[in-house]
Amino acid sequence: MLAPAVVTVLTTLAVAAGTPNPSQAGRVVTVTAALQRLQRSGQLSQAGYLQYQQTFAAAKRSLARLSGTRREELGAVLANVEAMAAKGRLALSRLPVVFTTVQRNREWWTTRYLPAADERVSFSGSRLVWEHYPGQGIEIQWLGTFGEANGYYLSHNTTALREVLSEAIALATHRAGGIAWEYMFRFDGGTPPWSSGLSQGTALQALSRAWSRTHETPYLDAAKEALGIFRTRPPSGVLEHRPAGSHYLEYTYAPGERILNGYVQSLVGLYEYAKLTGDPEGQALFEAGDANARVETPRYDTGAWSMYDQHVESDLSYHELLAEFLEHLCQRTQTGEPLASGPHTPIPGDEVYCVAAKHFREYVKAPPLLALITHALRTSQRAGVQVQLSKVSTVSMSISLNGKGVWSTAATVEGGKPRLLWVTPSKPGTYTVTLKARDLAGNEASASGTIVVRKAPTAKRARTASADIEAFAHIWRPQPQL
């Protein structure tokens, strides 16, 4: 059985924690003042107040003795806490995860090595997964933590499964009428605290699996509470209503960004929860999301690669992760079995997820398609060289005249019809163009052709370099990691 303290935490989280009153005009609410308000209102005990206040004060003292990277990293963590206090976001249920983060960062930056960017780290006696986000300290990686929990379940390590979920449940916060595992750092335009449909879906999966194996009610209770963000719109939740059903967002702070891998994994989690618990609400949330995902998923298939969101192609790791998530959803929905007993309509087998997963796996092995589009230019024209490209790749271009090289460049660009930079020479002639493309998986392709450069009429040399360069290729950039 779980420790009594964990059960107490679940009971506490089931009651909405009061949010501190906004600061008075012209007055910034400090961390100390926010804690004092919670204590005076009766929500926080004197012992609790002293514990959190001392943790923060100790971190501030350590900060004063640090320098360089260590000072910057710990300072960023403390600044995030101060910003949450100023905005009235240090609610009672949020205090355990906030001050655990402060304590762990103080310990790390005063005694441990300098981790690499995005390096995952851990602490003795804890199974939580932490990750270094440069400029934001080390933070709990909830997706990684619940991924570890699922690994313990699959390897039948029930002891480790209990341990990691006990820690995680104790650090859940009240959000969207339930509980959520929030991130306490700035990320890709979001400010803390925020949550993720991707990590929450993985949490649902781990908790429902733990309940199915142990039949210990705290896991089931936590899983039921974790449905809150899926029935709530941003900024508290991840629900976005679409014509065909529901889309579950990756980030609570980005309602306009529809990222497929997070959406699909949230459906995997909801399916697993509904299947193992028989909860009608879980089934309804899954069915609404599934109905929309069957419409949206094919739109993320370019015919040569996957789209990360509505705007850019996936990097290799997200492309492969999406294929894996789709395979999981394919395996579950192909059975045609109802999720739970009762009057609900069985989920029919469907090829949408299976076909998309198959395509994405095949694209990793296929070379890009590459061709030269531009065949004629005027002297000194800064229009660049347009190519046809099937998927995001690094494209190199070499240009020669009469066997002598006159220009070379390379850029990682999106699929479509990007333009590569060439400041067209003033000398007319027939130039030979050699193109090579290497996609994110290492597949290569080449193409060649000629561009005839003719002398431009004098009156038509008015365009500036800066104006023309804006029309060149959209330089592709990988997505930030969650």
Summary of the structure (lengths in Angstrom):
residues: 482
radius of gyration: 26.9
end to end distance: 32.5
largest distance: 85.4
contacts: 1621
relative contact order: 0.07
helix: 45%
strand: 18%
